[in-house]
């Protein structure tokens, strides 16, 4: 069978099933990115210093976001597999372990943010005005760690049991709540104080409170697919911890390494100059917008692969893996086209200097090329291969491509060769290209399909 035929699913209902799972997730991701975009646009109208400060402060907060994604995606692999087995007890145990780790990590971030906000900002920049505004934003963001962590992890495990609608509707409502709160607190409307950067943090806090109340309320008191209740936070999980660690901790480490890599990229960018930081803040939002479909299909890949393997059908899972590879290639082309189409209007929507706008345009071109490869490797690494339980190998791959290729080449391009912004960014993200190529070989080997034990077998 030719590789082209493998990339097209034999069972045409496959695409309908994938779309049903992927599009609500993608739409929710789009709304989340929309909130971030409105934050940057609204803060950007206050000034470039404020825009850079919020962007860099959120880079640190995103470490926590990514760690929560790692915890919940690891749990999602197990929940989707146990969902296919109709094993509700082990689903509840997996979720309980996930919540305990989420609360622990949130507490660590709260302490660090409370007692060392200036140190955090100095990791990314040496420009005092940006540091001052960033510290102000971080101080108002402390409470959001718990709210974000619990609502995000709840959302992802609900998706694993095909309950994506409640989180989706909640995110739509939170989008408008965030915009309204930003408008009130950033600019001082509706009788509220004019808070600038701090107002953006307050708006985010209000939206997070709403998300937490609705999503966690649904999981704890209403959902019957997992059947998790508040008392299950204290359920005995010792017989499943080892398997959870084997599957989920490599995902957490892998995503943690990704967070560190993204922060190292931010450190490189922050030391090139404030105009580069502001330009990157604009382009980051565009990259996120163009990849929302990819995120949806990535999580669909993990959920569907896990459920198929839970039902015991390895051959069908392998065929689905090739079909997801084909979907990834098409989404990469689509994402690149979207970036090139909207880059100009988006850049002009910000109050940027001519020099900063020029840098942003170069970054947009680089991101368009990177997305051709990133869409494919994201659907495979964060979707199919992860759903197959291949988490240890994925952790190793993330390490090698990031620390051996991307960061050394990016630093060489920026600090030694002083190349144009296009090439600096391209080399900082070259791991996306290399991983896309590697994923094809890993999928073809069939070694990515791993067995997951139940608590009864442990």
C-alpha positions in Angstrom: 0.0 0.0 0.0 1.4 3.4 -1.0 2.0 6.0 1.7 -0.6 8.2 0.0 -3.3 5.6 0.4 -2.3 5.1 4.0 -2.9 8.8 4.7 -6.6 8.4 3.6 -8.8 6.6 6.1 -10.5 3.5 4.7 -13.5 4.0 7.0 -15.0 7.3 5.8 -17.0 7.6 9.1 -13.6 8.2 10.7 -13.6 11.8 9.6 -17.1 12.4 11.0 -16.1 11.0 14.4 -12.9 13.0 14.5 -14.7 16.2 13.5 -17.3 15.7 16.2 -14.6 15.5 18.8 -12.1 18.0 17.3 -14.3 21.0 16.4 -15.7 21.8 19.8 -12.2 21.6 21.2 -10.8 23.8 18.4 -13.6 26.3 18.9 -12.9 26.5 22.6 -9.2 27.0 21.9 -10.1 29.7 19.4 -12.1 31.5 22.1 -9.2 31.2 24.6 -6.8 32.6 22.0 -9.4 35.3 21.3 -9.3 36.3 25.0 -5.5 36.5 24.9 -5.7 38.6 21.7 -8.2 41.0 23.1 -5.9 41.3 26.2 -2.9 42.2 24.0 -4.8 44.6 21.8 -6.5 46.4 24.7 -3.2 46.6 26.7 -1.3 47.5 23.5 -3.4 50.6 23.2 -2.0 51.8 26.5 1.6 51.5 25.3 4.4 49.2 24.0 5.9 48.9 27.4 2.7 47.6 28.9 2.2 45.2 26.0 5.8 43.8 26.5 5.3 43.5 30.3 2.0 41.6 30.0 3.5 39.4 27.3 6.5 38.4 29.4 4.6 38.0 32.6 2.2 35.6 30.8 5.2 33.7 29.5 5.9 32.7 33.1 2.2 32.0 33.8 2.2 29.8 30.7 4.8 27.5 32.3 2.1 26.6 34.8 -0.5 26.4 32.0 1.7 24.0 30.1 2.4 21.9 33.2 -1.4 21.6 33.8 -1.8 20.6 30.2 0.8 17.9 30.7 -0.9 16.6 33.9 -4.3 16.5 32.3 -3.2 15.1 28.9 -1.4 12.3 30.7 -4.6 11.7 32.8 -6.6 12.0 29.5 -4.6 9.1 28.0 -5.6 6.9 30.9 -9.2 8.1 31.2 -9.9 7.6 27.4 -8.4 4.1 27.6 -10.4 3.2 30.7 -13.5 4.8 29.1 -13.1 2.3 26.2 -12.8 -0.5 28.8 -15.9 0.9 30.7 -13.8 1.0 33.9 -15.2 4.0 35.9 -13.4 3.3 39.1 -10.0 3.7 37.5 -11.2 6.9 35.7 -12.0 8.4 39.0 -8.7 7.4 40.5 -6.8 8.9 37.6 -8.7 12.2 38.0 -8.0 12.2 41.7 -4.3 11.9 41.2 -4.4 14.6 38.6 -6.1 17.1 40.9 -3.8 16.5 43.8 -0.7 17.2 41.6 -2.4 20.2 40.1 -3.1 21.8 43.5 0.5 21.0 44.6 2.0 22.7 41.5 -0.3 25.7 41.8 0.8 26.2 45.4 4.4 26.3 44.3 3.7 28.9 41.6 1.7 31.0 44.0 4.6 31.1 46.5 7.1 32.0 43.8 4.9 34.7 42.3 4.1 36.2 45.7 7.7 36.4 47.0 9.8 36.8 43.8 7.9 38.6 41.1 10.8 40.9 40.2 13.1 38.0 39.9 10.6 36.3 37.5 10.6 39.4 35.3 14.4 39.8 35.3 14.6 36.3 33.8 13.1 37.7 30.6 14.3 41.3 30.4 16.7 43.9 31.9 14.5 46.9 31.0 13.3 48.4 34.2 10.0 49.9 32.9 8.9 46.5 31.6 9.9 44.8 34.8 7.9 47.3 36.9 4.7 46.8 34.9 5.2 43.0 34.7 5.5 42.8 38.5 2.3 44.7 38.9 0.5 42.2 36.5 1.9 39.2 38.3 0.8 40.3 41.8 -2.8 40.5 40.6 -2.6 37.1 38.9 -1.7 35.0 42.0 -5.2 33.6 42.6 -5.7 32.6 39.0 -3.3 29.6 39.3 -5.8 27.5 41.3 -8.7 28.6 39.2 -6.9 28.0 35.9 -5.4 24.7 36.9 -8.6 23.1 38.2 -10.8 24.3 35.3 -8.3 23.4 32.6 -7.6 19.9 33.9 -11.3 19.3 34.3 -12.0 20.4 30.8 -9.5 18.0 29.3 -10.6 14.9 31.1 -14.3 15.8 30.3 -13.2 15.9 26.6 -11.7 12.4 27.0 -15.2 11.0 27.8 -16.8 13.1 24.9 -18.2 15.8 27.2 -16.8 18.9 25.4 -20.0 21.0 25.2 -20.1 22.4 28.7 -16.5 23.6 28.7 -17.1 25.1 25.2 -20.2 27.1 26.2 -18.4 28.2 29.4 -15.5 29.5 27.4 -17.8 31.5 25.1 -19.4 33.2 28.1 -16.0 33.7 29.7 -14.8 35.4 26.5 -17.4 38.2 26.8 -16.9 38.5 30.6 -13.2 39.0 30.1 -13.7 41.6 27.4 -16.2 43.5 29.5 -14.0 43.4 32.6 -10.9 44.4 30.7 -12.8 47.4 29.2 -13.9 48.4 32.7 -10.7 48.0 34.6 -8.0 48.8 32.0 -9.5 52.1 30.9 -11.6 52.9 34.0 -15.1 52.7 32.6 -18.5 52.0 34.3 -17.2 53.8 37.5 -14.3 51.4 37.9 -10.7 52.6 38.6 -8.4 53.0 35.6 -5.8 50.3 36.4 -3.9 49.7 33.1 -1.8 46.6 33.2 -3.3 45.5 36.6 -6.8 45.9 35.0 -6.0 43.2 32.5 -5.0 40.8 35.3 -8.3 41.6 37.1 -10.3 40.9 34.0 -8.6 37.6 33.6 -9.2 36.7 37.2 -13.0 37.4 36.9 -13.2 35.2 33.8 -11.3 32.4 35.5 -13.6 32.5 38.5 -16.6 32.0 36.2 -14.9 29.1 34.3 -13.9 27.4 37.5 -17.5 27.6 39.0 -19.2 26.2 35.9 -16.7 23.6 34.7 -15.7 22.2 38.0 -19.3 22.4 39.3 -20.4 20.2 36.3 -17.6 17.6 36.9 -18.0 17.4 40.6 -21.8 17.4 40.9 -23.4 16.5 37.5 -21.2 14.4 35.2 -22.0 10.7 35.2 -19.5 9.4 32.6 -16.5 9.6 35.0 -18.7 9.8 38.1 -16.2 11.9 40.0 -17.4 13.7 43.1 -15.7 15.9 45.7 -15.2 13.0 48.1 -13.2 11.2 45.4 -10.4 13.8 46.0 -9.6 11.6 49.0 -10.0 8.2 47.3 -7.3 5.6 47.7 -5.2 5.6 44.6 -2.1 3.6 45.6 -2.8 0.7 43.2 -2.9 3.0 40.2 -0.1 5.5 41.1 2.7 3.5 39.5 0.8 3.2 36.2 -0.2 6.9 36.3 3.5 7.8 36.9 4.6 5.6 34.0 2.1 7.2 31.6 1.6 10.7 32.9 4.8 11.9 34.4 6.7 11.6 31.0 4.0 13.8 29.5 4.4 16.3 32.4 8.2 16.3 32.0 7.8 16.6 28.2 5.4 19.5 28.4 7.5 21.0 31.2 10.6 20.9 29.0 8.4 22.6 26.3 7.6 25.3 28.8 11.2 25.8 29.7 12.1 25.8 26.0 9.5 28.5 25.3 10.8 30.5 28.2 14.3 30.1 27.0 13.1 31.4 23.6 11.5 34.3 25.5 14.8 35.0 27.3 16.6 35.2 24.0 13.9 37.4 22.5 13.8 39.6 25.6 17.5 40.3 25.4 17.4 41.2 21.7 15.3 44.3 22.5 12.0 45.7 23.6 10.8 46.2 20.0 11.4 42.5 19.3 9.5 41.5 22.5 6.5 43.7 21.4 6.6 42.2 17.9 6.7 38.7 19.2 3.7 39.4 21.5 1.7 40.3 18.4 2.8 37.3 16.4 2.4 34.8 19.2 -1.4 35.5 19.2 -1.6 35.0 15.5 0.3 31.7 15.7 -2.1 30.5 18.4 -5.1 31.5 16.3 -3.8 29.7 13.3 -3.2 26.5 15.3 -6.5 26.1 17.1 -7.7 23.5 14.6 -4.5 21.6 15.1 -5.0 21.6 18.9 -8.5 20.3 18.4 -7.4 17.5 16.1 -4.4 16.7 18.4 -6.6 16.1 21.4 -9.0 14.2 19.2 -6.1 12.0 18.1 -5.2 11.2 21.7 -8.9 10.5 22.7 -9.8 8.4 19.7 -6.5 6.4 19.8 -6.9 5.7 23.5 -10.5 4.6 23.1 -9.7 2.4 20.1 -6.8 0.7 22.0 -9.0 0.4 25.1 -11.4 -1.7 22.9 -8.4 -3.9 21.9 -8.1 -3.0 18.2 -4.4 -2.3 17.5 -4.7 -2.6 13.7 -7.5 0.0 13.5 -5.4 2.3 15.8 -2.5 2.0 13.4 -4.7 2.8 10.4 -6.2 5.8 12.2 -2.6 7.0 13.0 -1.8 7.3 9.3 -5.1 9.1 8.6 -4.3 11.6 11.4 -0.9 12.1 9.7 -2.7 13.1 6.5 -5.0 15.4 8.4 -1.9 17.1 10.0 -0.3 17.8 6.7 -3.5 19.5 5.3 -3.9 21.5 8.5 -0.3 22.7 8.2 -1.0 24.1 4.8 -4.2 25.7 6.0 -2.5 27.3 9.0 0.3 28.7 6.9 -2.2 30.2 4.5 -4.2 31.8 7.4 -1.1 33.4 8.9 -0.1 34.9 5.6 -3.6 36.2 5.0 -4.2 37.9 8.3 -0.7 39.0 9.3 -0.9 42.4 7.7 -4.3 43.5 9.1 -3.4 42.1 12.6 -0.1 44.0 12.7 -1.8 47.3 11.7 -4.4 46.8 14.4 -1.8 47.5 17.1 -0.2 50.9 17.8 3.4 49.8 16.9 6.3 51.8 15.7 7.4 51.3 12.1 10.5 49.4 13.2 8.5 47.1 15.5 5.9 46.5 12.8 8.7 45.5 10.4 10.1 42.9 12.8 6.5 41.5 13.3 6.2 41.1 9.6 9.4 39.0 9.4 8.3 36.9 12.3 4.9 36.2 10.6 6.7 34.9 7.5 8.8 32.6 9.7 5.8 31.3 11.7 4.0 30.5 8.4 6.8 28.2 7.4 7.1 26.6 10.8 3.4 25.9 11.0 3.7 23.6 7.9 5.6 21.2 10.1 4.2 22.0 13.5 0.7 21.0 12.7 1.9 17.5 11.6 4.1 16.9 14.6 1.6 18.3 17.1 -1.2 15.9 15.9 1.2 13.0 16.1 3.2 13.8 19.3 0.4 15.4 21.4 -2.3 13.2 19.8 -1.8 9.8 18.3 1.6 8.7 19.8 0.6 10.1 23.2 -2.7 8.3 23.0 -0.8 5.1 22.3 1.0 5.5 25.5 4.4 6.2 23.9 5.1 8.9 26.4 8.7 8.1 27.4 10.0 8.1 23.9 8.2 11.4 23.2 9.8 12.9 26.3 13.2 12.0 24.9 12.4 13.4 21.5 11.3 16.7 22.9 14.5 17.0 24.9 16.8 16.2 22.0 15.2 18.4 19.3 14.8 21.4 21.6 18.0 21.5 23.5 20.4 20.1 20.9 19.0 22.0 17.9 16.6 24.8 18.5 18.1 26.8 21.4 21.8 26.5 20.3 21.0 27.5 16.7 18.6 30.3 17.8 21.2 31.8 20.2 23.9 31.5 17.5 21.6 33.3 15.0 20.6 36.1 17.5 23.7 36.8 19.7 26.6 35.7 17.5 25.6 36.1 13.8 23.0 38.9 14.4 20.8 37.5 11.6 17.5 39.2 10.6 14.5 38.5 12.8 13.1 35.9 10.3 16.1 33.6 10.7 16.4 34.1 14.5 12.8 32.9 14.9 13.1 30.1 12.3 16.1 28.6 14.1 14.5 29.0 17.5 11.6 26.8 16.2 13.5 24.4 14.0 12.7 21.5 16.4 9.2 21.6 14.9 10.6 20.7 11.5 12.8 17.9 12.9 10.1 16.3 15.0 7.7 16.3 12.1 10.1 14.1 10.1 10.8 11.9 13.1 7.1 11.3 13.7 6.6 9.6 10.4 9.3 7.0 11.2 8.0 6.4 14.7 4.4 5.9 13.5 5.5 3.5 10.7 7.5 1.4 13.2 4.3 0.4 15.2 6.4 0.5 18.4 4.4 3.5 19.7 1.5 1.3 20.9 1.9 0.5 24.6 -0.2 -1.5 27.0 -1.8 0.3 30.0 -2.5 -1.7 33.2 -5.7 -1.3 35.2 -5.6 -1.0 39.1 -6.7 -4.6 39.3 -3.5 -5.7 37.5 -1.2 -3.5 39.5 
